[in-house]
Amino acid sequence: MSPFSPSPGRTGRLASWRAELADAPASVLALVDLLAANPFWTIRGVADRLGVAYTTAMRAVQRLEGMGVLQAVGEAKRDRLFCAGRILAALE
């Protein structure tokens, strides 16, 4: 099952993302878990929350952005906000 297929809510979507990311670094998997609690994050917020370097958080965000899990919100060049739109939709 693709992580972008309709799934039974937020839990199913998170589980399918985790399965697709089984070989990913721990920071990417931890970011998926953070998205369950809050679908909006900045790279600095991810770094602070996970206790990792900014560049590690940036790579995790970029990995999920490349998969279509996260999308940048707005046109900001600094302190860009990212949103997991599919999680947000499941919460509504």
C-alpha positions in Angstrom: 0.0 0.0 0.0 1.4 3.4 -1.0 1.7 6.0 1.8 -0.3 8.3 -0.5 -3.3 6.0 -0.9 -6.4 6.7 1.1 -6.0 5.1 4.5 -8.1 4.8 7.6 -7.2 8.1 9.2 -4.1 9.4 10.7 -2.9 6.2 12.3 -3.0 4.2 9.1 -1.1 6.9 7.2 1.6 7.2 9.8 2.0 3.4 9.8 2.4 3.3 6.0 5.0 6.2 6.1 6.9 4.3 8.8 6.9 1.1 6.7 8.2 3.0 3.6 10.9 4.6 5.7 12.1 1.4 7.4 15.6 2.0 6.2 15.6 5.8 7.1 17.7 7.4 9.8 16.2 7.5 13.3 15.7 11.3 12.9 13.3 10.8 10.0 11.3 8.2 11.9 11.2 10.5 14.9 9.9 13.3 12.8 7.1 11.1 11.5 6.1 10.6 15.2 6.2 14.3 15.8 3.8 14.9 12.9 1.2 12.8 14.7 1.1 15.3 17.5 1.5 18.5 15.4 1.5 18.6 11.6 3.3 22.0 11.6 7.0 22.3 12.2 10.0 24.5 11.4 13.4 22.9 11.0 14.7 24.7 14.1 11.6 23.3 16.0 12.4 19.8 14.8 16.0 20.1 15.8 15.1 21.4 19.3 12.4 18.8 19.9 14.5 15.9 18.7 17.8 17.1 20.3 19.6 16.9 17.0 21.8 19.3 14.9 20.0 21.7 12.6 21.5 20.0 9.6 20.2 16.6 10.8 16.7 18.1 11.2 17.0 19.7 7.8 17.8 16.4 6.1 14.9 14.7 7.8 12.5 17.5 6.7 13.9 17.3 3.1 13.4 13.5 3.0 9.8 13.8 4.0 9.3 16.8 1.7 10.7 14.7 -1.2 8.1 12.0 -0.4 5.3 14.6 -0.4 4.7 14.1 3.3 5.7 17.7 4.2 5.1 20.9 2.2 6.6 24.3 2.8 4.0 26.8 3.9 4.4 30.3 2.4 7.4 31.8 0.7 9.7 32.5 3.7 13.4 32.0 3.1 14.2 31.7 6.8 12.3 29.9 9.6 10.2 28.2 6.9 7.1 26.4 8.2 6.4 22.9 7.0 3.0 21.2 7.1 2.0 17.5 6.8 -1.2 18.3 4.8 -2.5 14.7 4.8 -2.2 14.5 8.6 -3.9 17.9 8.9 -6.8 16.7 6.6 -7.2 13.6 8.8 -7.6 15.8 11.9 -10.3 17.9 10.4 
